[in-house]
Amino acid sequence: MLLRILKQIVVCFIFIQLFQTTVFGDEFKRLLDQANPGIEQFRNEKYDDAFVTLLLMHEKGNPIATHYLGLMSYYGLGMKKDQEMAANLFYEASRNGEPGGYPESAYWLVSIAYLNKESKYYNFHEGLKILIALKEIGHTEGTFQHGVQLLTKLSESERPLKLLKFAQESFLDAS
């Protein structure tokens, strides 16, 4: 019970942090400027260089750099492929207050951990909570995924028509 409450507090903290800064905020620009050399190396497929650059920014608490390290870990780019490490990095990046206009870490965390039945972090309800929060801030992929996840539970629902209506609203909001 205590663990469940702590998880809920952490999820609330994630989204309080996500909402504190907008895409156009000075803090977002500062974080992006710091991480940009590593992001450029990543985009140019210089993964060994990107790893070193992003790791330095990650160690200074830059959540955008941490997010890119999560991508590198997930795909095995310049480092060992490790889904557990990727999930931890995405969790850390979203918890460290990635700005509201850049909620990709929360989305990746949901996709590879909370809604992946093969993950040791599988937790449908926690994943759905994050998707609802992403939907509320207008994150298109999160809104669409919210609809998809509702459809997966249609056969288990005592009120399938209501669930179908919510899923339809998510799909319309995502389009």
N, C-alpha and C positions, 0 to 999 in steps of 0.2 A: 504494500500500500504506500509506504513512504517513498519507495523507488518510483512508483507511478506519479506521485505528486511532484517529486523532484524533476522527472522528465517533463511534466507539464510546465513547471516553472522555467525550465531551460527553453522549451519551445516558445513560451511567452517572451522570454528575454531575447531570443533570436529575432523575433518579429518586432519587438520594441526597438531593437537596434536597427533593423532594416528600415523602419519607418522614420528614424530620426534624421536621416540625411536624404536629400533628393538627388536625382541624377545630376542636376546642375549645381549641386552644392560645392563649396570650396574644398571640403574634406574629400569628396569623391575625386575631384580633379587632382588634388595633391596625391592621393593614393595611386591613382592611375598613372600620373607622371612618374612616380617612384618605380612602379612596376613595369612601365613601358619598355625599357631596354630588354628586360627578360621576356616580355610578351613578343617583342619584335624577333628576338632570337628563336622563340618558340614557333612563330609564324613562318620563319625562314628555315625551319627544321634543323636548327643548330641546337639540338636538345642537350648536349653536354654543357655548352655555354649557358643555355637557358636555365638549366638546373642550378648551376652555381649562382647566377645572378638572382634568380627567384628565391633561392634558399636564403640568401642574405637579406632580402626584403621580408621574407616570411619570419626570419628571426627577429626582425624589427617590428613585427606585428602587423604587416601589411596583408589584409585579407584577400586582396585581389591576387597577389603573388601566391598566397596559400592555395587559392582556387586553382591556379594554373599548375601548381605542383600536384594537386589532386588529379587533374586531367592527365598529367604525365604518368602518375602512378597507375591510374586506371587503365591506360593504354600501353604502358610499358615503354614510354618514350624517354630515353636517356636515363632510365632507372628500371629496376625490376618491376614487372607488372604485379600489382598487389591491390586487389579490390578492398581489402580491409583497411589498408593504409589510405587509399583514396577516400573511403567513407569517412575516416577520421579527419582527413584534411578538409573535406567539404564541410564536415560538422564544425570544425574549428573556424573555418572561414566565415560561415554564416553566424556563428556565435560571436565572433569578434566584431560584428556590426557592419558587415558589408552593406553599403548604401542601398536604399530602396530601389534605385534604378538598376541595380546589378545583383539581383537575387539568384543568380545562377547556381551558387553553391548549395542553397537550400533545395533547388530543383534537382540537382544531381544527387544530393543526399537522399532525397525521396526515391528517385529512380533506381539507384543502385543498391540502396540499403533497405529502407522501410517498406518498399513495395515489391521487393525481389524475394520471392519465397525461398530461394536458395541461400540468401544472406543470413548470417547469424543475427543481424539487426532487424530482421523482418518484423514489422509492426504496422499492420494496415491502418489502425486508428490514428497513430502518430503521423503516418504518411498523409492520411486524408486531412488532418488538421493543417499541416504545412501547405497542402494543395489549396485548401480553402483560403488560407492567408495569402498565398500567391495570387489566387483569383481576385481577392479583394483589392490587391494593388495593381491589377491589370496585367499580370504576367501571362502571356498568351499560351505558352506551352503548359504551364501549370494549370490554367483554366481548362484546357483541352484534356489533359491527363486526369483532372478531377472528374470530368464527364465519363471518361473511359473506366475509371475505377468504380464509379457508381454503377455502371452497366455490369461490371463483373460480379457485383453483389445482388443483382436483380433477382436471381432465382432463390436466394436465401431470404429475401425481404418479406415481411408480413404486409407491407404496403408497396407493392411493386409499381403501381401507377404513379405514386408520389415520387418514388425514386427515379422513375423514368422521366418525369417532369423536370426534376433537378438536373439530371444528366443532359436533357435537351437544352436547358437554360445555359449550362456550361459550354456546350458546343456552339450555341448561338453567340455567347459572349466571346468565345475564342475566335470566331470568324470575322 
